[in-house]
Amino acid sequence: MLDTGAVKEFLDRRFEDLEIAIPKDITEDVLGETFCKYVEDDYYEWLKDNFKSFFNHGDPDWVWIKERIENYSKY
């Protein structure tokens, strides 16, 4: 779950930078919560897609995965 406070702060800054005004009939809290749910839904789909490609649609290439582990462990 996303940090709602951090997301609301992000939205505040972006709206200010872009000079976007929130309509009076939408509260910042409701907008922030809704945006969090939207991002979480998208994030879950992104994770599922990446899981499929990383694990080769259920037939993992362990040599390739070990290479990824070695590569990323350098950081």
Sine and cosine of phi, psi and omega as CSV:
sin_phi,cos_phi,sin_psi,cos_psi,sin_omega,cos_omega
0.00,0.00,0.64,-0.77,0.00,-1.00
-0.96,0.26,0.43,-0.90,0.11,-0.99
-0.98,0.21,0.98,-0.21,-0.09,-1.00
-0.85,0.53,-0.64,0.77,0.01,-1.00
-0.88,0.47,-0.68,0.73,0.01,-1.00
-0.91,0.41,-0.62,0.78,0.02,-1.00
-0.91,0.40,-0.68,0.73,0.01,-1.00
-0.89,0.45,-0.63,0.78,0.04,-1.00
-0.90,0.43,-0.67,0.74,0.06,-1.00
-0.85,0.52,-0.74,0.67,0.01,-1.00
-0.87,0.49,-0.69,0.72,0.02,-1.00
-0.83,0.56,-0.73,0.68,-0.03,-1.00
-0.91,0.41,-0.70,0.72,-0.02,-1.00
-0.91,0.42,-0.69,0.73,0.03,-1.00
-0.88,0.48,-0.64,0.77,0.02,-1.00
-0.91,0.41,-0.72,0.69,0.01,-1.00
-0.87,0.50,-0.63,0.77,-0.05,-1.00
-1.00,-0.05,0.00,1.00,-0.01,-1.00
0.83,0.56,0.75,0.66,0.04,-1.00
-0.99,-0.17,0.75,-0.66,0.05,-1.00
-0.97,-0.24,0.72,-0.69,0.05,-1.00
-0.98,0.18,0.73,-0.68,0.04,-1.00
-0.84,0.54,0.55,-0.84,-0.07,-1.00
-0.89,0.45,-0.41,0.91,-0.01,-1.00
-1.00,0.04,0.14,0.99,0.09,-1.00
-0.84,-0.54,0.85,-0.53,0.01,-1.00
-0.99,0.13,0.44,-0.90,0.04,-1.00
-0.87,0.49,-0.61,0.79,0.00,-1.00
-0.89,0.45,-0.74,0.68,0.00,-1.00
-0.91,0.42,-0.66,0.75,0.02,-1.00
-0.89,0.46,-0.71,0.71,0.01,-1.00
-0.89,0.46,-0.71,0.70,0.01,-1.00
-0.89,0.45,-0.68,0.73,-0.01,-1.00
-0.91,0.42,-0.68,0.73,0.03,-1.00
-0.89,0.45,-0.64,0.76,0.05,-1.00
-0.86,0.51,-0.72,0.69,0.01,-1.00
-0.89,0.45,-0.65,0.76,0.03,-1.00
-0.87,0.48,-0.74,0.67,-0.02,-1.00
-0.91,0.41,-0.67,0.75,0.01,-1.00
-0.89,0.46,-0.65,0.76,0.05,-1.00
-0.88,0.48,-0.73,0.68,0.00,-1.00
-0.90,0.43,-0.65,0.76,-0.01,-1.00
-0.88,0.47,-0.66,0.75,0.01,-1.00
-0.90,0.44,-0.67,0.74,0.04,-1.00
-0.90,0.44,-0.65,0.76,0.04,-1.00
-0.88,0.47,-0.69,0.73,0.04,-1.00
-0.88,0.47,-0.69,0.73,0.01,-1.00
-0.88,0.47,-0.69,0.72,0.02,-1.00
-0.89,0.45,-0.69,0.73,0.01,-1.00
-0.93,0.36,-0.56,0.83,0.08,-1.00
-0.87,0.49,-0.72,0.70,0.00,-1.00
-0.86,0.52,-0.73,0.69,-0.05,-1.00
-0.95,0.30,-0.65,0.76,-0.02,-1.00
-0.90,0.44,-0.66,0.75,-0.04,-1.00
-0.98,-0.20,0.39,0.92,0.16,-0.99
0.76,0.65,0.74,0.68,0.07,-1.00
0.81,0.59,0.64,0.77,0.07,-1.00
1.00,-0.07,0.04,1.00,0.05,-1.00
-0.81,-0.59,0.96,0.28,-0.14,-0.99
-0.86,0.51,0.67,-0.74,0.14,-0.99
-1.00,-0.08,1.00,-0.04,-0.13,-0.99
-0.90,0.43,-0.49,0.87,0.06,-1.00
-0.90,0.44,-0.74,0.68,0.02,-1.00
-0.88,0.47,-0.67,0.75,0.00,-1.00
-0.89,0.45,-0.69,0.73,0.05,-1.00
-0.88,0.48,-0.61,0.80,0.07,-1.00
-0.89,0.45,-0.65,0.76,0.04,-1.00
-0.89,0.45,-0.69,0.72,0.01,-1.00
-0.86,0.50,-0.73,0.68,0.01,-1.00
-0.88,0.47,-0.70,0.71,-0.01,-1.00
-0.88,0.48,-0.74,0.68,-0.06,-1.00
-0.97,0.24,-0.36,0.93,0.01,-1.00
-0.96,0.27,-0.18,0.98,0.04,-1.00
-0.96,0.29,-0.32,0.95,-0.06,-1.00
-1.00,0.02,0.00,0.00,0.00,0.00
